[in-house]
Amino acid sequence: MPKTTFTREEIQSFAQLSPFELKDKFIQIAQAVQADKPGQKEKSIPQMLNAGRGNPNWVATGPREAFYALGYFALSESRRVWTADNLGGMPEKTGSGERFDTFVRQHPDLPGVELLQKCVEYAVERFGFDRDDFIHELTDCSVGDNYPVPDRMMKHAEQIVRGYVADEMFDHKPPAGNLSLFATEGGTAAMCYIFDSLMKNGILRKGDKIALMVPVFTPYVEIPELDTYEFDVTYVQASMFAEAGVREWRYPEEEVAKLADPAIKMVCLVNPSNPPSLALSQRVADQIKQIVATSNPNLLIVTDDVYGTFVDGFRSIAADLPRNTLLVYSYSKHYGCTGWRLGVIGLNDDNVIDELIAALPQTEKARLAKRYGTLTLEPEKIRFIDRLVADSRQVALNHTSGLSLPQQMMMALFSLFDMLEEGQAYKLRIRAIVRQRLELLLEGAEMKISDDPKRAGYYIELDLLAEAERVHGKDFADFLVKNYEPVDALFRLAEQTHVVLLNGGGFEGPEWSVRVSLANLDDLDYLKIGHHLRAIFNDYASEWKASKA
């Protein structure tokens, strides 16, 4: 294959973009190349394979069917109160449980009604709900005729999601104390709210020292650089190698030890990691626990655990350090529901943040009392988890805050589905999907990765420079560094093979690494991507050998 038509200077300029913006450039390149072949039959033009996005190509159909069945029952409840053309009333609570049973008996063939009934019965049994209260929350929320009350999260939905977190994020062994939850518009909103409220409450200040466990999801790299924050960032590098040329993507002890610096106020991690897609090892979790117990007791930990369900026996660091940790979780990847925008922030009621707020200087307390004074006569007693809610709506609109009620009910049904046999079977199926795709990618690319039982496999990060040294030696790796930009391979892939990948350097990973999403294409597409990646790699090797001739 020929080299890319882009100059090294052009590639250097584009490489400054965020990986997700650079991905759009690769898409433009791939599409432009396709458009330049109008004479070819459509079937003969290679299909663009965009493995840059993490949006899965599966959806969980069962809980969605249950949600739609709930909608039909909710409308019957509304029409029962007030019947007119296209007009109903607010569903009533009294007797709603009995009416739900009648509805189920009368509509046995309604898609989703059987699973909906299973979810209801399980929730009542496990959480001890009053049936009328629970059915009314489901019904009224699915209609969406009220503002969320409580605004942070609906009462039954919070208990259900807390149970889901205990099962899937804490491996059925939750820590002591109560976990309060704030339902958010996906993990994206959760991230924004956390950074904003920590600043608003004086826990973090502009220029403060924080740490990132890298590679990490790009926004965690980019947000601290904004002029709002300008944090002094320490990188904890996953720099270990399993063998020569094969990255382990694990954190050595000396890297984790950086967190012992009491000047570091917060550390952010994605667990399992993005892009390496590995769950945090117990060795590292134990080291962080020891650091918090000794050198840095007020260290705040933000853990983004969206991929936790893809690892057997996953246990979040929020279970080991509940007082120090803000847990972020999103339903988007597991259930194929990125468009639903379903996320939560979890914070143990006994936590370091509330203690830090209580210990602020009097001038800061006065400032915060003024900020939150319109909400209560005792603003100093507002917990941080509730300050997050108020701040998410500029405080003044706190009375209309909260995630939309239908979204909260979908979240509850996804959670209950997971607690049933059907949900556990679904979980095993989607794990098998990404692992099959990983095997096909590696088969095509002929590349070696470390064997790790904590691999989620939702993404894979491949270090092309390490692979170059493993296959052909350091001379070949040095040739690549001297003659090409680290993202050169991605330009070649887009231009020559219509394959779109992301640059690992944008995630604070090795500059010559690439991220492949294993979630959003058909299985055999990953075999093709692997072949294309190997072909590009072989082209570099041919150029290197020719340079020595």
N, C-alpha and C positions, 0 to 999 in steps of 0.2 A: 504494500500500500504506500502511496505517496505521503509526504509530510503534510501537516496542516497548512492551509493557505494563509493563516494568520501569522503576522510577524511576532517575534519575541516581545517587542515593545507593546504591541496590542494585547497580547496575552497577559503581560505584566499589569497593564491598566485594568483589564477586566477582573483580574485576580483579587483586586481590592474590594470587590463587592461581597456582600453577604452570600453564603452558599446558596440560599434560596433565591436570591436575585440572579446570581450567576447561572443557576439552573434554568431560569427563564431565557437567558442568552443561549444556552445549549439547545433549548427547545426551538428557539428561532433559527439557529443554525441547521438543525436537523430538518425542520419544516421547509426552510429555504432550499436545501439540497433536494428535497422531494419535489418541490415546485419547479425546479430546474430540469425535471425529466418529463415534460408533458407528452413526449412522443412514446413513452413506454406505456404498456398496458398497466392498469392499476395494480393488478396482482403481482406484477414483476417488480414493483417499487417496494423496497424493504419497509416494513412497518416501523414507525418510531417506537422504541422501547424506553419508556421513561421510568427508571427505577430510582428517581430522585426523591419522590414524595413518599411519606410514610402512611398515606391514606390506604387502609386495607381494601381489597376487592371482595371481601366477604361481608355479609350482614347476618345478624342473629334474627331469624324470622319469627321464632316462637314467641318471645316476649313482645315483639311488635304486634303480632296478631292478638295477644292478650290485651294490649293497650287499646287496639281498635275495638275489641269486644267490650271493653270497659266503657268506651265512648258511647256505644249503643245503649248500654244500661244507663249511663249518666243522662243521656237525652230522654230516656223514658222517665227517669226521675224528675227531670226538668218539666216535661210535658204534663206530668201528674199534678204538678203544683199550679200550672197556668197553661191552658191550652188555647192557642189561637194560631192563625196562619203565620208560620215562621216565628212564633213567639212562645217562649216558655218561661218558667220561673226558677228561682234558686232552689236546688234540691234540699229536702228536709232530712234531718238526722234520725228522728224517732222512727223506728221500724225499718230502717234502711237495710239492715242485715237480713231480715226475713224477706223483704222484697227482692233482694239480690238472689236469695235461694230460689225464689219463685221464677225469677228471670232465667236463671240457669236451667231450671227444669223445663221451661217453656221454649228454650232455644238451644236444644242439644246439638244442632248441626251448625250453629254459628261458629265460624273459624275463630279459634283462640279462646273460646269460652271455657273449655275444659282446663287449659293451662291457667287461665285467670282464676278459676275456682281453686286449683291446687295452690296457687300463690297466696290467695286469701286465707285458706285453711292453714297453711304452713305458718304464715305470719301471726295469725291469732294464737296458734299453739306455741310457737317459739317465743314470742315477745309478750304474750299475755294481754293482747289488745282487747278492749271492749269492742265487740263486733260492730255495733252501730256507729261508734266513733270512727273506727277504721274505714268502714265502707263509705261513710259520709265524706271522709277526707279524700278517698280515692275518687268519689263521684264529683264532689264539688271542685276538686282540683283539675280533673280532666275536662270539666266544662270551662274552667278558667274565669269564673265570674266574680272573683274577689282578688284583692291584693294578698300576697303571702303574709300570713300571720301564724306563728312568729315570722319576722322578716328574714331571719338568718336561715331557717329551714323548717319545713312543716314537721310537726311533732312525730307522727308515725314514720314519715319518710326518713327522718334523722335516725330513729332507732333501727330501721331496716338497713340503712347504709352503714351505720356503725357496726351492725352484725356482719355485713359484707366485708368491711375493712378488717374486722377481727378474723374472719375466715381466710381471706385471700392475701391480705397484707401482713397479718400477724400470725399466720399459720395456725389458726385456731387457739392461739395462746396470747390473748391481749394483755398488755401490762396493767398494773393496778391503776385505779382512778378512772374517771369518766372522760371520754373523748368527745369534745364538742365539735360540731361540723357546721360549715358554711357552704351551702350549695352555690356554685359559681357557673358562669358561662364558659365551661370547659377549663382545662388546665391553663389555657392562655390567660384568662381573666384572673385565675388564682395567682399566677406569677406576678401580674401587674399589681393586684391589690396588696400582695405581701410587701413588695418593694416600696410601694407608695406609703402604706400605713406605718411601716417601720421608720420611715423618714418623718412622717407627720407627727409621730409620737416621740421623736427624739431618741429612739433606740439606735438608729443609724444616723450619721451625719455626713454631709458632703465631704469626700476625701477620706473617709474611714477605710481601714484595712479589712478586706474580706478575702476569702479563699474560694477557688473553684476546683473541683475534682474533675480533671480533664483526661480525655476528650469529653465534651459535654454539649448538650443541645444548644445551638448557636445563640438564642436569645439570652441565655445566662451569661454568655460572653459579651454580648452587645449592650444589654441594658446597663451594666455597671459603668460603661464608657460614656453614657449620655451626660450632657452637662448638668442634668438634675442631680446626678450622683457623683460622677468622677471618682469612683472608689479606687483605692490602691489595691490592686488584685494580686494575690499570690496564687500560683498554679501548682496544684498537687498532681503530678504527672503519673499516668499509668504506664511506666517506662520499662517494665520487666519483660524479658524475653524467655520463652519456653526453651528455645534452642537457637543456634545461630540462624538469623534470617526469619525467625518465626516469633512474632510478638505474642506475648501472653495477655497484654492489656490489663495487667494487675499493678497495684500500687506497692512499691517497695516501702519498707519500714521508715527509711529516712525521708521519703516524700510525705508520708502521713504525719511524721513528727513535726512538720512545719506548723500544724494546727495547734501545737503546744504554746505558740507565741500568744500571750494574752492580749496583744494588740489586735489580733484577728478576731473580729466581732461576730462574723458569720461565715459559714461554709455552705455552698450549694452543690448538690450532686443529683444526678439522675440515676436511679437504681431500679432495674438493671440499666446499665449505661447506654447512652446514645451518642456515637454510633457503635461502639464495640459490642453492646448488647449482652453484657455479663452482669449478674447480680453480685453485689458487694460480698466479699469473702468474710467469713466469721473472724478471721485473723485481723482484718482491717477494722471491722466493727468493734472488736475487743480493744484494739489499740486506741480508737477514738473514745471509747468508754473510759479507758484509763486516763487519757488526756483531760477529759471533762472532770473526772474524779480528782485530778491533781492540779494540773497546770492552768487550765482554762475553763473553770466551772461555769462561766456565763456564755460560753460559745453557743451561738444560735445555729441550728442546722435546718436547712430547707432541703427536704428530700422529695424528689419528683418520681413517683413510683408507678407511672402509667403502664410499664411493661411487666410488672410483677407477676401477673397471672400466667406469663409464659414460662415461668421457672417453677419446677416442682419443689414444694416445701419452702417457697419464698417467705422471708421474714424481713420486714422493713427495719431500718435503724430506729424508726420511731417507736418500735417495740422495746428496743434496748435502752433508748435515751428519751423517754416520753416527756420529761420536763424541759428538754432543750430543743425539741424538734417540732417544726411545722411540716405536716404531711400534705403533699399535693397529690391528688389522684384524678384521673380522667377516664371515663368509660369509652372514649372514642376508639381506641385501637382494638380492645378485646371484642367489642360488640359491633364494630364497623358502623359507628354512629357519629362521625366527626361533625356532621351537619346538625346534630341535635344539641351540641354544645353542652355537655354534661360533665361537670367537674366538682370536686369538693376540696376544701381546706380543712384539715383536722388539727386540733390543738388540745392537749390534755388540760383539764381544768387546773391542775397543779403544774404551773409552768414558770420558767425563768423570766419570760417577757413581762408578765404581770408584776413580778417582783422588781424588775428593773424600772418599770413605770412608777411603781410605788416609791422607789428610792431616788427618783429624779430631784434635782434642786427645786426649791420653792418657786423660783421664777418660771421654771418649765411647767410645774404643776399648775401655776396660775394661767399660763398660756393655754394648756390643754383643758382646764376648767372652762375657759372662755369658749374654746373650740366646740366642746361637747355640751356646754351648759344649757342649750335649748332642748336637749333630750331628756334631762333628768335634773332634779335638784341636788343630786350627789354624783356629779360627773366623774369624780375620782374613783368611783366604784365600778365604772364600766370596764368590763374585761376586754382584753385585746381582741379576742375573737369577735366581739360585738362592735369594737371600734373599726375592724375591717369592714363590717357591713355598712356602718355609717359613712366611712370614708369612701366607699365604693359609689356613694350617691351624694358626694360633697356635703355630707352631714345634714344639710337643710332638707334633702329629699329622703331622709332615712325612713319616713313613714310610707314611702312607696318603693322601698328597696326589696331585694330578694329575687332569686331565680324564678322564672315563670312557672306557674303551678303545673301545667301539663308536662313541662320538662322534669319537674321533681317527681311526678308520678311515673314517668318513663324510667327515671333513675331507680325508683323503688322496685319496679317490675323487673328491670335488668338484674337487680341485686337478688330478688327473691328467686328468679329463674336460676341463678347460679347456685342457690342453696338446694335446688332439687336435683334429682338424678339426671334429668334432661340437660341441665346447665353444666354439670360436671362432664357429661359425655361431650357436649359442645366444646368445652375448654380443651379436652384432649384432642379433638379434631383440629382445632385451629393451631395448636402446638405442632401437630404432625404436618400441617400444611407448610409452615415456615421452615421446618427442619428438612422436609423433602426438597424445597426450593434451594436451601443452602447446599445440600448435597449435589444438586444438579449444577449450581453455579460453580462449585469447586471442581466438579468433574470437567466442566468445559474450560475453566481457567487453568487447570492443572496446578493449583496453588495449595499450599499447606497452611493450616491454622492449628492453634493449640487445642487439645482435647480438654473440655471444661464442662463438668456436670451442671454448672450454674449458668450455662449459656441459654439466653432467651431465644436468640436466633431471629429476632424480628428484623434486625439489620446485621450487616457484617462490615467491618472496616478492614480493608486490605492495604497493607503498606507495600507499595510497588518498589520502593528503594530497598527495603529489607529483602524482598523477593529477588531483586536483581542481584544482591550480594549473595543470597543463598544459592542461586542457580549458576551464576557466572563469576562471582567473586567481587572483591572491592573495586577492582579496576573498572568494571562495567558500571557499578554504582557511581563512581567518581565521574565517569564519562557523562552520565545522565545529568548530574548536578551541574557540570560545567557547561553543557550545551543546550539544556532545555529548562523551561520553567516547570515547577512542580505540577501545574494543571495542564500542561501540554497534552498529556494522554487523554484528558477529558475533552479537549477540543478535537483531537483526532477521532475519538469515539463518536462524538456528535456529528462531525462532518463526514466521516467515512462509513460509519455503520448505523447511524441514526439511534445510537444508544445514549441516554442521558443519565449520568451519575452525579453525585455531589463530591466536592473536594473536602477531604478530611481535615485539611489545614484550617478550614473555616470553623471547625469545631474544637480548635486548639489541639488537634491531633497532629501527627507527623505530616509535614508539608506534602510529601509524596503519597499520602494515603488517599483512598477513595471510599466513599460510603455507598453501599448498595442496600436499598430497601427490599426486603424479601416478602413484602406484604401485598404489593399492588399489581402484580402481573401474573399471567398464567404460568404454571409450573415449567413448561418447556422453554418459555422465554428466558428463564434464568440459565438454561444450558446454552442458549444462543449468546446471551450476554457474556458468559464465561468464555466461549469460543472467541468472541470479538476482542475481549480483554487480552486473551493469550496472543491473538494475532498482532495486536498493537505492541504488546511486550516483545514479541519475536521481531517485529520491525525495528525496534530500538536495538535489539541485539545484533541484527544484520548491519545497521548503521555503525555500530561500535566496531564490529569486525572489519567492515570496509575502511574505517578510519585508521586501522592498524596495518592495513595492507601496504 
